[in-house]
Amino acid sequence: MVAIRPPAYFPPLWYTALLYHVDHFILADTFRYRGQSFQNRSKLRNAQGTHWISIPLFGRPQGAPFHTVEIETGGRWREKHWRSFLYDYRTTMYFEFYEETFRPFFDVTWENLAHCTCRSVALQAEFYGIDTTLTRASALEGAPGSVSEIVEALGAEMLVLPTDETPPPDLEADVQSFAYEHPEYRQNFEGFIPGVTGMDLLFNYGREAPRLLTK
């Protein structure tokens, strides 16, 4: 089973659950960049509710192939993002458990958006102990740029799609529908808010997080 999604910046829980569910996950960095999405943003939980952290991009990349989008490196966004994670999660039960391996991500001078977000997906998967094969679409022969072309390049027989997505008409593979019921769990602040980064569950539950992810 294969799933195909654009890379996401420390993605939400459903994205991580889909990654866990399949045998092969394609990070579709040949798709067109779309703003106002998780492609260069992540949503964190804080005392006021939630807030977004965004990677600043060079120029006007809307509609450009994802793997060609460059990051604006002149600012201090990496420091600010690390500080946001630190302020929002340092009092959680397990933040210190992950801190040593999480912190170096923000020391890298990321220049390409795909390099950055693909690594964030892989790092989050590592923390969950997920061993699903991750492949960037740009690394496939011909750098296919659509779902059908990627499926053809892989010779995949089964594509897993979220329930709210319609398979492309030219798809030559069976389709399995994926529905994820978000678990409600104890967060670091009063109340529960779904849809935040999958790091939230890790920082609050540590090694119990994979069990809750798949529950």
ZIUR-V308880 format. One record per residue. N is the residue number from 1. RES is the residue in one small letter. OMEGA is omega as a letter, one per 40 degrees, with the letter a starting at -180 (* if undefined). Layout:
((N:RES:OMEGA) (N:RES:OMEGA))
This chain:
((1:m:a) (2:v:i) (3:a:a) (4:i:a) (5:r:i) (6:p:i) (7:p:i) (8:a:a) (9:y:a) (10:f:a) (11:p:i) (12:p:a) (13:l:a) (14:w:i) (15:y:i) (16:t:i) (17:a:i) (18:l:i) (19:l:i) (20:y:a) (21:h:a) (22:v:i) (23:d:a) (24:h:a) (25:f:a) (26:i:i) (27:l:a) (28:a:a) (29:d:i) (30:t:i) (31:f:i) (32:r:i) (33:y:i) (34:r:i) (35:g:a) (36:q:i) (37:s:i) (38:f:a) (39:q:i) (40:n:a) (41:r:i) (42:s:a) (43:k:a) (44:l:i) (45:r:i) (46:n:a) (47:a:a) (48:q:a) (49:g:i) (50:t:i) (51:h:a) (52:w:i) (53:i:a) (54:s:i) (55:i:a) (56:p:a) (57:l:a) (58:f:i) (59:g:i) (60:r:a) (61:p:a) (62:q:i) (63:g:i) (64:a:i) (65:p:a) (66:f:a) (67:h:i) (68:t:a) (69:v:a) (70:e:i) (71:i:i) (72:e:a) (73:t:a) (74:g:a) (75:g:a) (76:r:a) (77:w:a) (78:r:i) (79:e:a) (80:k:i) (81:h:i) (82:w:i) (83:r:i) (84:s:i) (85:f:a) (86:l:a) (87:y:a) (88:d:a) (89:y:a) (90:r:i) (91:t:i) (92:t:a) (93:m:a) (94:y:a) (95:f:a) (96:e:i) (97:f:a) (98:y:a) (99:e:a) (100:e:i) (101:t:i) (102:f:a) (103:r:a) (104:p:i) (105:f:a) (106:f:i) (107:d:a) (108:v:i) (109:t:a) (110:w:i) (111:e:a) (112:n:a) (113:l:a) (114:a:i) (115:h:a) (116:c:a) (117:t:i) (118:c:i) (119:r:i) (120:s:i) (121:v:a) (122:a:a) (123:l:i) (124:q:i) (125:a:i) (126:e:i) (127:f:i) (128:y:a) (129:g:a) (130:i:a) (131:d:i) (132:t:i) (133:t:i) (134:l:i) (135:t:i) (136:r:a) (137:a:a) (138:s:i) (139:a:i) (140:l:a) (141:e:a) (142:g:a) (143:a:a) (144:p:a) (145:g:i) (146:s:i) (147:v:a) (148:s:i) (149:e:i) (150:i:i) (151:v:i) (152:e:a) (153:a:i) (154:l:a) (155:g:a) (156:a:i) (157:e:a) (158:m:i) (159:l:i) (160:v:a) (161:l:i) (162:p:a) (163:t:a) (164:d:i) (165:e:a) (166:t:i) (167:p:i) (168:p:a) (169:p:a) (170:d:a) (171:l:i) (172:e:i) (173:a:i) (174:d:a) (175:v:i) (176:q:a) (177:s:a) (178:f:i) (179:a:a) (180:y:i) (181:e:a) (182:h:i) (183:p:i) (184:e:a) (185:y:a) (186:r:i) (187:q:a) (188:n:a) (189:f:a) (190:e:a) (191:g:i) (192:f:i) (193:i:i) (194:p:i) (195:g:i) (196:v:a) (197:t:i) (198:g:i) (199:m:a) (200:d:i) (201:l:i) (202:l:a) (203:f:a) (204:n:a) (205:y:i) (206:g:a) (207:r:i) (208:e:a) (209:a:i) (210:p:i) (211:r:i) (212:l:i) (213:l:a) (214:t:a) (215:k:*))
